[in-house]
Amino acid sequence: MSSDKIIIGQDGDVVLREITEADLPKMAEYSNNTKVSKNLRDGFPNPYTIDDAKRFFKMVSEQNPTTFFAIEYKGGYVGNISLSVGTDVYRKSAEIGYFIGEPFWNKGIATKAVNLITKFGFEKLDIVRIYTGIFDYNRASQKVLEKCGFQKEAIFKDAIFKNGKLYDEVRFAKLKKDNPK
Ligand SMILES: CC(C)(COP(=O)(O)OP(=O)(O)OC[C@H]1O[C@@H](n2cnc3c(N)ncnc32)[C@H](O)[C@@H]1OP(=O)(O)O)[C@@H](O)C(=O)NCCC(=O)NCCS
């Protein structure tokens, strides 16, 4: 890993850093997977091409400050993680989102990445609450959030319409006041 990339956190082999153009081929490869896209909103393209990765990179490059980051494992790009800060009365909250390329699942990478971006969010962004909604069949992601100390707050019945079927959404959140430094 070159030292000129902006790093926002590191835990052993897992690093969160700015996304670079060099990540785009792997981003497109790992994103072009229905086992990934079935857990994400329909705004996440499927199939996912290199042009989709380039469009995403352009959007991220125009953000200031950026809240989308690359997840690196043992020096290589493996996925993305983001915090989308709310507006108006929700401006003290941020929604977390993430994915890891399938070859790297079940190595504890997402757990480390979520902990790192949570710490970054509470310490560097002016937010007090990080939340997300998980599709009810996505047990792995719920497990990650539980391991990171997020609380299950609610189940929104039939909130998700994905691939022609209705699913419940499981809402998780973590509060800054419950997050010891
Ligand atoms: C969800 C995702 C981010 C998890 O990443 P990861 O790096 O594999 O996560 P971790 O290794 O840190 O933890 C995964 C945990 O889920 C568990 N798990 C995996 N599959 C599971 C399943 N089908 N049912 C229950 N638990 C499962 C693992 O055993 C592990 O728990 P453990 O450490 O107690 O053994 C990854 O699978 C992914 O990117 N999926 C597609 C996109 C996605 O779902 N994004 C999140 C949208 S909210």
The ligand as an SDF file (V2000), in Angstrom:
LIG
                    3D

 48 50  0  0  0  0  0  0  0  0999 V2000
  -22.3860   -8.9930    5.0560 C   0  0  0  0  0  0  0  0  0  0  0  0
  -20.8990   -8.9070    4.7420 C   0  0  0  0  0  0  0  0  0  0  0  0
  -20.4950   -7.4510    4.6680 C   0  0  0  0  0  0  0  0  0  0  0  0
  -20.1210   -9.6000    5.8440 C   0  0  0  0  0  0  0  0  0  0  0  0
  -18.7270   -9.4160    5.6120 O   0  0  0  0  0  0  0  0  0  0  0  0
  -17.6370  -10.3680    6.2910 P   0  0  0  0  0  0  0  0  0  0  0  0
  -16.3170   -9.6940    6.1550 O   0  0  0  0  0  0  0  0  0  0  0  0
  -17.7910  -11.7320    5.7760 O   0  0  0  0  0  0  0  0  0  0  0  0
  -18.1200  -10.2990    7.8190 O   0  0  0  0  0  0  0  0  0  0  0  0
  -17.3420  -10.8770    9.1040 P   0  0  0  0  0  0  0  0  0  0  0  0
  -16.4170  -11.9590    8.6800 O   0  0  0  0  0  0  0  0  0  0  0  0
  -16.7820   -9.7240    9.8690 O   0  0  0  0  0  0  0  0  0  0  0  0
  -18.5550  -11.4790    9.9740 O   0  0  0  0  0  0  0  0  0  0  0  0
  -19.5240  -12.3080    9.3810 C   0  0  0  0  0  0  0  0  0  0  0  0
  -20.2670  -13.0520   10.4600 C   0  0  0  0  0  0  0  0  0  0  0  0
  -21.4960  -13.5570    9.9240 O   0  0  0  0  0  0  0  0  0  0  0  0
  -21.5590  -14.9630   10.1060 C   0  0  0  0  0  0  0  0  0  0  0  0
  -22.3120  -15.4960    8.9850 N   0  0  0  0  0  0  0  0  0  0  0  0
  -21.9410  -15.6070    7.7010 C   0  0  0  0  0  0  0  0  0  0  0  0
  -22.9380  -16.1370    6.9780 N   0  0  0  0  0  0  0  0  0  0  0  0
  -23.9670  -16.3430    7.8320 C   0  0  0  0  0  0  0  0  0  0  0  0
  -25.2800  -16.8670    7.6900 C   0  0  0  0  0  0  0  0  0  0  0  0
  -25.7360  -17.2710    6.5130 N   0  0  0  0  0  0  0  0  0  0  0  0
  -26.0580  -16.9340    8.7940 N   0  0  0  0  0  0  0  0  0  0  0  0
  -25.6110  -16.5270    9.9980 C   0  0  0  0  0  0  0  0  0  0  0  0
  -24.3730  -16.0260   10.1950 N   0  0  0  0  0  0  0  0  0  0  0  0
  -23.5710  -15.9400    9.1140 C   0  0  0  0  0  0  0  0  0  0  0  0
  -20.1160  -15.3950   10.1510 C   0  0  0  0  0  0  0  0  0  0  0  0
  -19.9890  -16.6530   10.7620 O   0  0  0  0  0  0  0  0  0  0  0  0
  -19.5070  -14.2660   10.9670 C   0  0  0  0  0  0  0  0  0  0  0  0
  -19.8040  -14.3800   12.3380 O   0  0  0  0  0  0  0  0  0  0  0  0
  -18.7460  -15.0010   13.4030 P   0  0  0  0  0  0  0  0  0  0  0  0
  -17.5520  -14.1010   13.3670 O   0  0  0  0  0  0  0  0  0  0  0  0
  -19.4700  -14.9580   14.7040 O   0  0  0  0  0  0  0  0  0  0  0  0
  -18.4260  -16.3840   12.9190 O   0  0  0  0  0  0  0  0  0  0  0  0
  -20.5850   -9.6070    3.3820 C   0  0  0  0  0  0  0  0  0  0  0  0
  -21.0950  -10.9030    3.4220 O   0  0  0  0  0  0  0  0  0  0  0  0
  -21.1660   -8.8740    2.1930 C   0  0  0  0  0  0  0  0  0  0  0  0
  -20.5460   -7.9320    1.6930 O   0  0  0  0  0  0  0  0  0  0  0  0
  -22.3420   -9.2910    1.7320 N   0  0  0  0  0  0  0  0  0  0  0  0
  -22.9950   -8.6900    0.5710 C   0  0  0  0  0  0  0  0  0  0  0  0
  -23.3640   -7.2060    0.7600 C   0  0  0  0  0  0  0  0  0  0  0  0
  -24.0470   -6.9210    2.0760 C   0  0  0  0  0  0  0  0  0  0  0  0
  -24.7970   -7.7340    2.5840 O   0  0  0  0  0  0  0  0  0  0  0  0
  -23.7970   -5.7270    2.6040 N   0  0  0  0  0  0  0  0  0  0  0  0
  -24.4350   -5.2710    3.8120 C   0  0  0  0  0  0  0  0  0  0  0  0
  -25.7730   -4.6900    3.4720 C   0  0  0  0  0  0  0  0  0  0  0  0
  -26.5990   -4.1240    4.9170 S   0  0  0  0  0  0  0  0  0  0  0  0
  1  2  1  0
  2  3  1  0
  2  4  1  0
  2 36  1  0
  4  5  1  0
  5  6  1  0
  6  7  2  0
  6  8  1  0
  6  9  1  0
  9 10  1  0
 10 11  2  0
 10 12  1  0
 10 13  1  0
 13 14  1  0
 14 15  1  0
 15 16  1  0
 15 30  1  0
 16 17  1  0
 17 18  1  0
 17 28  1  0
 18 19  1  0
 18 27  1  0
 19 20  2  0
 20 21  1  0
 21 22  1  0
 21 27  2  0
 22 23  1  0
 22 24  2  0
 24 25  1  0
 25 26  2  0
 26 27  1  0
 28 29  1  0
 28 30  1  0
 30 31  1  0
 31 32  1  0
 32 33  2  0
 32 34  1  0
 32 35  1  0
 36 37  1  0
 36 38  1  0
 38 39  2  0
 38 40  1  0
 40 41  1  0
 41 42  1  0
 42 43  1  0
 43 44  2  0
 43 45  1  0
 45 46  1  0
 46 47  1  0
 47 48  1  0
M  END
$$$$
